[in-house]
Amino acid sequence: MAIEEISARLTIHLSANAVWHHKPAYAEIVHRAHRRGLAGASVFHGFEGYGTHMTIHEDKPSRLRAHGPCAVVLVDSEVRLHAFLETLEDILTVNGVAVLDRVSVHRSGRRQ
């Protein structure tokens, strides 16, 4: 039986080479989400993209992982993601932009 619930998705767009206290900013975001017990977080590295500087980042895939665009995607309730977003001000003032939107989560079967 499929289960559907209304949740939210927080997507943080940043450069893969953005650092926070000598470690990748995307890793810091994932670790903070894990410590707060959010439902899930994933990092996706892009092959091509551009941002505020309007420079298109395109290169060999092996180099893009370190220098190209990436997105951290988190899913949880809208209230929890709003609260989590406030804890990211220190990272987002230097790196990236965040987008929060409502989503429907579909699950099949039982949740482990």
C-alpha positions as CSV (number, residue, x, y, z in Angstrom):
1,M,0.0,0.0,0.0
2,A,1.4,3.4,-1.0
3,I,1.6,6.1,1.7
4,E,1.5,9.8,0.8
5,E,2.4,12.6,3.1
6,I,3.0,16.3,2.7
7,S,6.5,17.3,3.6
8,A,9.0,19.9,2.5
9,R,12.2,19.9,0.5
10,L,15.1,22.3,1.2
11,T,17.6,22.6,-1.7
12,I,20.8,24.5,-1.1
13,H,22.7,25.4,-4.2
14,L,26.5,26.1,-3.8
15,S,29.8,25.6,-5.4
16,A,31.4,22.2,-4.7
17,N,34.6,24.0,-3.7
18,A,32.9,26.2,-1.1
19,V,34.6,25.5,2.3
20,W,33.5,26.0,5.8
21,H,36.2,25.8,8.5
22,H,38.5,23.8,6.2
23,K,35.9,21.2,5.1
24,P,33.5,21.3,2.2
25,A,30.4,23.4,3.0
26,Y,28.1,20.7,1.6
27,A,29.6,18.1,4.1
28,E,29.0,20.6,7.0
29,I,25.4,21.0,6.0
30,V,24.8,17.2,5.8
31,H,26.5,16.6,9.2
32,R,24.4,19.4,10.8
33,A,21.2,17.8,9.4
34,H,22.2,14.4,10.7
35,R,22.9,15.8,14.2
36,R,19.5,17.4,14.2
37,G,17.8,14.2,13.1
38,L,16.3,15.4,9.9
39,A,14.7,12.7,7.7
40,G,17.2,12.7,4.9
41,A,20.0,14.6,3.1
42,S,21.8,14.0,-0.2
43,V,24.5,15.9,-2.2
44,F,24.3,16.1,-5.9
45,H,27.2,17.3,-8.0
46,G,26.4,19.0,-11.3
47,F,28.1,18.8,-14.7
48,E,27.3,22.3,-15.8
49,G,25.7,25.4,-14.3
50,Y,26.1,29.0,-13.3
51,G,25.2,31.3,-10.4
52,T,25.4,34.9,-9.3
53,H,28.7,35.5,-11.1
54,M,27.0,34.4,-14.4
55,T,30.0,32.3,-15.3
56,I,29.0,28.9,-16.8
57,H,30.9,26.1,-15.0
58,E,31.6,23.3,-17.4
59,D,34.6,21.0,-17.4
60,K,35.6,17.4,-17.3
61,P,33.4,15.4,-14.9
62,S,36.3,14.5,-12.7
63,R,37.2,18.1,-12.1
64,L,33.6,19.3,-11.7
65,R,33.1,17.2,-8.6
66,A,35.7,19.5,-6.9
67,H,34.9,22.8,-8.6
68,G,31.5,22.7,-10.3
69,P,28.0,23.3,-8.9
70,C,26.4,21.1,-6.3
71,A,23.1,20.9,-4.4
72,V,22.3,19.6,-1.0
73,V,18.7,18.3,-0.9
74,L,17.0,17.7,2.5
75,V,13.5,16.4,3.1
76,D,11.5,16.7,6.3
77,S,8.5,18.6,7.7
78,E,8.3,22.3,6.7
79,V,8.6,23.4,10.3
80,R,11.7,21.4,10.9
81,L,13.4,22.6,7.7
82,H,12.6,26.2,8.5
83,A,14.2,25.8,11.9
84,F,17.2,24.1,10.3
85,L,17.5,26.8,7.7
86,E,18.0,29.3,10.5
87,T,21.1,27.3,11.7
88,L,22.7,27.7,8.3
89,E,22.9,31.5,8.2
90,D,26.7,31.3,9.0
91,I,27.3,29.2,5.8
92,L,24.7,30.9,3.5
93,T,26.0,34.4,4.1
94,V,29.3,33.3,2.5
95,N,28.2,30.5,0.2
96,G,25.0,29.4,-1.6
97,V,21.3,30.1,-1.8
98,A,18.5,28.0,-0.3
99,V,15.1,27.1,-1.8
100,L,12.3,25.7,0.4
101,D,9.2,24.1,-1.2
102,R,6.3,21.8,-0.3
103,V,6.4,18.3,-1.7
104,S,4.3,15.1,-1.6
105,V,6.3,12.1,-0.4
106,H,5.2,8.8,-1.7
107,R,6.3,5.6,0.0
108,S,5.5,2.0,-0.9
109,G,5.3,-0.6,1.8
110,R,6.5,-0.3,5.4
111,R,9.1,2.2,6.6
112,Q,12.1,0.5,8.3
